[in-house]
Structures are given as C-alpha cells and as structure tokens.
Amino acid sequence: MMQRLVNSKGKRNGLVGILLLLVLPLLFQDQAFILDTMILMALWGFVACSWNIVGGYGGLLSLGHAAFFGIGAYTSTILFVDYWVSPWIGMIVGALLAGLFGLFIGIVTLRLHGPFFSLCTIAVTEVLMIIAINWQEVTHGSAGIPVPYRPGFINMVFDNRVTYFYLALGLLAIVYFLSLWLNRSHFGYYLVGLRENEQAALALGINGVKVRLIAMTISSALTAVGGTFYAQYVGIVEPFHEFSFHLSAQIALMAIIGGIGTAGGPIFGAILITLLGTLLRATLGGAHGGIQALVYGLLLVIVVLFIPQGIVPWFKQVVAKRKKGVVHV
C-alpha cells in the first residue's frame, strides 16, 4: 500500500514537472535572455546525456565528443548553404556520418586502456579542427559559415525562441528516456558491467568490443544531432568552437558533475554549468574565459573530492538516509 502511494505521488510530481516545463517558456517569451538560457540548458542536457551513453554507462572517458558535435553542425550547414538541403535532412545525414566516424574511432581505439583512449579522442578532434580551418573551399576556414536567416519549419529557423525551446526539450526527452531504458535493459547492464569490472564481464561471455562499439556509434550520432540544432539556433558554425577541446571537456564535465551512469545526472550538470556560464558572462562580460575555466575546474575538484559519485546520486543517498531515519523513529 505504501509503495503504491509513493509511486502515485511520484507520477503526480512527474506530471506537474512536465506541465511546468511546457508552460514555463510561455511565461518568459518576451524575456530573450531567460529563454536563451533555458534553450541552452536543454541543448547541453541533451548533448551531456548523449556523451553519458559511452562515457557514463560504458566507462570510456571521451574528451573528443566535440568532433561529432562539429560533424553534425558542419554537415547540415554545408548542405543547407551550398545545396539548399533542409537542415532536418542534414541532421540525419550528419548523425549518420558522425555515427560511422564514431564506429571507426571505436574500432581503432577501444582496445586501448586508461588515458590512451582519452588522448586519442583529443587528437582526433584536433585533426578535424585543422582540416576545418584549412579546407576553405568547403568550410570557409576560420571565418566559419553563417547560416542564412530564412524563417520556416523546413529550414529549422524560427522567429520565436519558444519553438527552439520545445524542439530542444523534445530532443532532451528522447535521450532521457533512452537513458532510462539503459538503466533497465540487458544492453545497459552489459555496459555497466564492462565499466565496473571488464575482466569479469568478459568472463561471463559479454562481447565487450561489440557492446562498446554500439554505444560509441549511438553516442556519436546523437551528439551530431545536437551540433545541427546548435548551428541552426546560433546561426554560425566555426572550427574554433565546434571542434574545440574546451567544448569536449565541458560536455564531459556536465555529466561527471551531475552523476555519470544516471539518467538525470547529466541534465542537472548541464543546468548547473549553463547557469554558471551565463552568470559569469553577465557579470564579467568578455573577460570571463579564464575565470570560467577556473570556476569549472574548482567545481570539478570539489565534486571529485567530496561527492565522486556526482551530485544527483549523492542527493538521492541523502534523501534515502533521511527517510530511513524517519522510519526508524
């Protein structure tokens, strides 16, 4: 009986949360700054959850996911600008290319252990940045490619920021429910088993390379989708951001701070990091770069030292302990 009441209350809270998310942007539709922050929260939550598939559940510390983000952004933008292909189609093409590239990177690097995998992912991203800078006939070099402002659903360009928010929220919902599925599926158990004790998982007959390759492909493709959305929302793609190590580190940082291997952790981490970045930009203007990196680094050190499991799992443990204390009384 008590369990049913708890489940019923949880469902009601979930419905209230969904309704709030749907109504909230309408309340701030005239507040461009607030809406922009909300859109970026949803977008980076989506990208962090995508990274979490391979970095959190699979235990592979990728520091090169900006490569897939950039592939998605550049593919859809080049197709849109040069060939008049709808970004919706470009998003699919970019996701396929990023998925295949992630599969290739996985085949080459997944047998590496420890920091070597992370170093390889960094190197791949740097190579793609160099290519994007020097292949000026296609990428326009360091100047980047501006996205034409042609409002319309087909062009994925909207006059109203509320539409962007709902689109980002839809993407976030997809990857969130995918993460929930991983928490309960055999595939998710295989990934976690490889992360926790690879030798034991292999001894049980789990094909570690195959499972991680699938995870890498899915994670890469989803990250590319985020790149396409970012390009259409911001209105320009340029190599120093799309293929930057800073972006890769920020994506991983969101998931690590929030709680890797959980469905909600990367979302909370994305909200926290986005709010911090927005606050620093608002207070320091253009001189926030170095201080922003310092703040992020201090936050990561604090989390690793005091709550290494991440903020969301730590908070759940605190709540569970308090509930047990109440029951004992």
C-alpha positions as CSV (number, residue, x, y, z in Angstrom):
1,M,0.0,0.0,0.0
2,M,2.8,2.4,1.0
3,Q,4.7,1.6,-2.2
4,R,1.6,2.4,-4.3
5,L,1.2,5.7,-2.6
6,V,4.8,6.6,-3.2
7,N,4.5,5.6,-6.9
8,S,1.3,7.6,-7.3
9,K,2.9,10.6,-5.7
10,G,6.0,10.2,-8.0
11,K,3.8,10.1,-11.1
12,R,1.9,13.2,-10.0
13,N,5.1,15.1,-9.4
14,G,6.4,14.0,-12.8
15,L,3.2,15.2,-14.5
16,V,3.5,18.6,-12.6
17,G,7.1,18.9,-13.8
18,I,6.2,18.2,-17.4
19,L,3.4,20.7,-17.4
20,L,5.7,23.3,-15.8
21,L,8.3,22.7,-18.5
22,L,5.7,23.2,-21.2
23,V,4.2,26.3,-19.7
24,L,7.4,28.0,-18.4
25,P,8.7,29.3,-21.8
26,L,5.3,30.9,-22.5
27,L,5.7,32.9,-19.3
28,F,9.1,34.2,-20.4
29,Q,8.5,34.5,-24.2
30,D,9.3,38.2,-24.0
31,Q,12.5,37.6,-22.0
32,A,15.1,36.7,-24.6
33,F,17.9,36.3,-22.1
34,I,16.0,33.9,-19.9
35,L,14.7,31.9,-22.9
36,D,18.1,31.7,-24.4
37,T,19.4,30.2,-21.1
38,M,16.6,27.7,-21.0
39,I,17.3,26.6,-24.6
40,L,21.0,26.1,-23.9
41,M,20.2,24.1,-20.7
42,A,18.0,21.7,-22.7
43,L,20.5,21.5,-25.6
44,W,23.6,20.8,-23.3
45,G,21.5,18.4,-21.3
46,F,20.8,16.5,-24.5
47,V,24.5,16.5,-25.5
48,A,25.7,15.6,-22.0
49,C,23.2,12.6,-21.9
50,S,24.5,11.6,-25.3
51,W,28.1,11.6,-24.0
52,N,26.9,9.7,-20.9
53,I,25.9,6.7,-23.0
54,V,29.6,5.9,-23.7
55,G,31.3,7.9,-21.0
56,G,29.0,7.2,-18.1
57,Y,27.4,3.8,-18.7
58,G,30.4,2.5,-20.8
59,G,33.1,4.0,-18.6
60,L,35.1,5.4,-21.5
61,L,36.3,8.9,-20.8
62,S,35.9,10.5,-24.2
63,L,37.4,14.0,-24.4
64,G,36.8,14.4,-28.1
65,H,33.0,14.5,-28.5
66,A,33.3,17.9,-30.0
67,A,34.4,16.0,-33.1
68,F,30.9,14.5,-33.5
69,F,29.2,17.8,-32.5
70,G,31.2,19.6,-35.2
71,I,30.5,16.9,-37.8
72,G,26.7,17.4,-37.2
73,A,27.0,21.2,-37.3
74,Y,29.1,21.4,-40.4
75,T,27.3,18.7,-42.4
76,S,23.8,20.2,-42.0
77,T,25.1,23.8,-42.5
78,I,27.1,23.0,-45.7
79,L,24.2,21.0,-47.2
80,F,21.8,23.9,-46.3
81,V,24.0,26.8,-47.5
82,D,25.5,25.2,-50.6
83,Y,22.9,22.7,-51.8
84,W,19.6,24.0,-50.3
85,V,19.0,20.8,-48.4
86,S,16.7,21.1,-45.4
87,P,18.6,21.0,-42.0
88,W,16.2,18.3,-41.0
89,I,17.7,16.1,-43.7
90,G,21.1,17.5,-42.9
91,M,20.6,16.5,-39.3
92,I,20.0,12.9,-40.3
93,V,23.0,12.9,-42.7
94,G,25.2,14.4,-40.1
95,A,24.1,11.9,-37.5
96,L,24.9,9.0,-39.9
97,L,28.3,10.4,-40.7
98,A,29.1,11.0,-37.1
99,G,27.9,7.5,-36.1
100,L,30.1,5.9,-38.8
101,F,33.0,8.1,-37.7
102,G,32.4,7.1,-34.1
103,L,32.3,3.5,-35.1
104,F,35.6,3.9,-36.9
105,I,37.2,5.6,-34.0
106,G,35.9,2.9,-31.7
107,I,37.4,0.1,-33.8
108,V,40.8,1.9,-33.8
109,T,40.9,2.9,-30.1
110,L,38.6,0.8,-28.0
111,R,41.3,-1.8,-27.3
112,L,43.3,1.0,-25.7
113,H,43.1,1.3,-21.9
114,G,43.5,4.0,-19.3
115,P,44.3,7.5,-20.5
116,F,45.3,6.4,-24.0
117,F,41.7,6.3,-25.3
118,S,41.1,9.8,-24.0
119,L,44.3,11.1,-25.6
120,C,43.2,9.5,-28.9
121,T,39.8,11.2,-28.8
122,I,41.5,14.6,-28.2
123,A,43.9,14.0,-31.1
124,V,41.1,13.2,-33.5
125,T,39.2,16.4,-32.6
126,E,42.4,18.5,-33.1
127,V,42.9,16.9,-36.5
128,L,39.3,17.7,-37.5
129,M,39.8,21.3,-36.4
130,I,42.9,21.6,-38.6
131,I,41.0,20.2,-41.5
132,A,38.1,22.6,-41.0
133,I,40.5,25.6,-40.8
134,N,42.4,24.7,-43.9
135,W,39.7,23.2,-46.2
136,Q,38.5,26.7,-47.0
137,E,36.7,25.7,-50.3
138,V,34.2,23.7,-48.2
139,T,34.3,25.0,-44.6
140,H,35.3,28.7,-45.3
141,G,38.2,28.2,-42.9
142,S,38.5,30.0,-39.6
143,A,35.8,32.6,-40.7
144,G,33.2,29.9,-40.3
145,I,29.9,29.6,-42.2
146,P,26.9,31.8,-41.4
147,V,23.5,30.1,-41.5
148,P,21.1,32.1,-43.7
149,Y,18.2,33.5,-41.9
150,R,15.2,32.1,-43.7
151,P,12.5,31.5,-41.1
152,G,10.4,28.4,-41.7
153,F,9.9,24.9,-40.3
154,I,11.6,23.3,-43.3
155,N,14.7,25.4,-42.7
156,M,14.7,24.8,-38.9
157,V,14.9,28.6,-38.5
158,F,12.2,30.2,-36.3
159,D,11.3,33.7,-35.3
160,N,10.2,32.7,-31.9
161,R,12.7,31.3,-29.3
162,V,9.9,29.3,-27.7
163,T,9.8,27.0,-30.7
164,Y,13.6,26.4,-30.3
165,F,13.0,25.5,-26.6
166,Y,10.3,23.0,-27.4
167,L,12.5,21.4,-30.1
168,A,15.4,21.2,-27.6
169,L,13.1,19.8,-24.9
170,G,11.9,17.1,-27.3
171,L,15.5,16.1,-28.1
172,L,16.2,16.0,-24.4
173,A,13.2,13.9,-23.7
174,I,14.3,11.3,-26.3
175,V,17.8,10.8,-24.9
176,Y,16.4,10.9,-21.3
177,F,14.0,8.0,-22.0
178,L,16.8,6.2,-23.8
179,S,18.9,6.6,-20.6
180,L,16.0,5.2,-18.6
181,W,15.9,2.2,-20.9
182,L,19.6,1.7,-20.5
183,N,19.0,1.5,-16.7
184,R,16.7,-1.5,-17.2
185,S,17.9,-3.2,-20.3
186,H,20.4,-6.0,-20.8
187,F,22.5,-3.8,-23.1
188,G,22.7,-1.2,-20.3
189,Y,23.7,-3.9,-17.8
190,Y,26.4,-5.1,-20.2
191,L,27.8,-1.5,-20.4
192,V,27.8,-1.0,-16.7
193,G,29.4,-4.5,-16.2
194,L,32.2,-3.6,-18.5
195,R,32.7,-0.3,-16.7
196,E,32.8,-1.8,-13.2
197,N,34.8,-5.0,-13.9
198,E,35.8,-5.6,-17.5
199,Q,37.6,-8.9,-16.9
200,A,34.6,-10.3,-15.0
201,A,32.2,-9.2,-17.7
202,L,34.3,-10.7,-20.5
203,A,34.5,-14.0,-18.5
204,L,30.7,-14.1,-18.4
205,G,30.6,-14.0,-22.2
206,I,29.9,-10.3,-22.8
207,N,31.3,-9.2,-26.1
208,G,33.0,-6.0,-24.8
209,V,34.2,-4.6,-28.1
210,K,30.8,-5.1,-29.8
211,V,28.8,-3.5,-26.9
212,R,31.0,-0.5,-26.6
213,L,31.1,0.0,-30.4
214,I,27.3,0.1,-30.4
215,A,27.4,2.6,-27.5
216,M,30.0,4.7,-29.3
217,T,28.0,4.8,-32.5
218,I,24.8,5.8,-30.8
219,S,26.5,8.4,-28.6
220,S,28.3,9.9,-31.6
221,A,25.2,10.1,-33.8
222,L,23.1,11.8,-31.0
223,T,25.9,14.3,-30.3
224,A,25.9,15.3,-34.0
225,V,22.1,16.0,-33.8
226,G,22.9,18.5,-31.0
227,G,25.5,20.1,-33.3
228,T,22.9,20.6,-36.0
229,F,20.5,22.2,-33.6
230,Y,23.2,24.5,-32.2
231,A,24.2,25.6,-35.7
232,Q,20.6,26.5,-36.6
233,Y,20.0,28.2,-33.3
234,V,23.2,30.3,-33.1
235,G,23.3,31.0,-36.8
236,I,27.0,30.3,-37.5
237,V,29.5,27.4,-37.3
238,E,33.2,27.9,-36.9
239,P,36.0,25.5,-36.2
240,F,37.4,27.1,-33.0
241,H,34.2,26.3,-31.1
242,E,32.7,23.2,-32.9
243,F,36.0,21.3,-32.7
244,S,37.4,22.7,-29.6
245,F,38.8,20.8,-26.6
246,H,37.1,23.2,-24.4
247,L,33.7,22.1,-25.7
248,S,34.6,18.4,-25.3
249,A,35.7,19.0,-21.7
250,Q,32.6,21.0,-21.0
251,I,30.4,18.2,-22.2
252,A,32.2,15.6,-20.1
253,L,32.2,17.9,-17.1
254,M,28.4,18.3,-17.2
255,A,27.9,14.5,-16.9
256,I,30.6,14.0,-14.3
257,I,29.4,16.7,-12.0
258,G,25.8,15.7,-12.3
259,G,26.5,12.0,-12.0
260,I,27.7,9.6,-14.7
261,G,25.8,6.5,-15.5
262,T,22.5,8.0,-14.4
263,A,19.6,9.3,-16.5
264,G,19.1,12.7,-14.7
265,G,22.7,13.4,-13.6
266,P,24.0,14.9,-16.9
267,I,20.8,17.1,-17.2
268,F,21.4,18.5,-13.7
269,G,25.1,19.0,-14.6
270,A,24.1,20.8,-17.8
271,I,21.8,23.1,-15.9
272,L,24.4,24.0,-13.3
273,I,27.2,24.6,-15.8
274,T,25.0,26.6,-18.1
275,L,23.8,28.8,-15.2
276,L,27.4,29.3,-14.1
277,G,28.5,30.3,-17.6
278,T,25.6,32.7,-18.0
279,L,26.3,34.2,-14.6
280,L,29.9,34.7,-15.5
281,R,29.1,36.3,-18.9
282,A,26.6,38.6,-17.3
283,T,28.9,39.8,-14.5
284,L,32.3,39.8,-16.3
285,G,31.4,40.4,-19.9
286,G,34.0,39.4,-22.4
287,A,36.7,38.8,-19.8
288,H,35.2,35.6,-18.4
289,G,37.1,33.0,-20.4
290,G,40.0,32.2,-18.0
291,I,37.9,32.7,-14.9
292,Q,35.2,30.5,-16.3
293,A,37.7,27.7,-16.8
294,L,39.0,28.3,-13.2
295,V,35.4,28.1,-11.8
296,Y,34.7,24.9,-13.7
297,G,38.0,23.3,-12.5
298,L,37.3,24.2,-8.9
299,L,33.8,22.8,-9.2
300,L,35.1,19.5,-10.6
301,V,37.8,19.2,-7.9
302,I,35.1,19.7,-5.2
303,V,32.8,17.1,-6.7
304,V,35.6,14.6,-7.2
305,L,37.0,15.0,-3.7
306,F,33.7,15.1,-1.7
307,I,31.0,13.6,-3.9
308,P,32.8,11.5,-6.5
309,Q,29.5,9.7,-7.5
310,G,28.1,13.0,-8.7
311,I,25.5,15.5,-7.3
312,V,22.3,13.6,-8.2
313,P,23.3,10.2,-6.8
314,W,24.7,11.9,-3.7
315,F,21.4,13.8,-3.2
316,K,19.4,10.6,-3.6
317,Q,21.6,8.9,-1.0
318,V,21.0,11.8,1.5
319,V,17.2,11.6,0.9
320,A,17.2,7.8,1.3
321,K,19.1,8.1,4.6
322,R,16.7,10.7,5.9
323,K,13.7,8.5,5.0
324,K,15.2,5.6,6.8
325,G,15.8,7.8,9.9
326,V,12.2,8.8,9.9
327,V,11.0,5.2,9.5
328,H,13.2,4.1,12.5
329,V,11.8,6.8,14.7
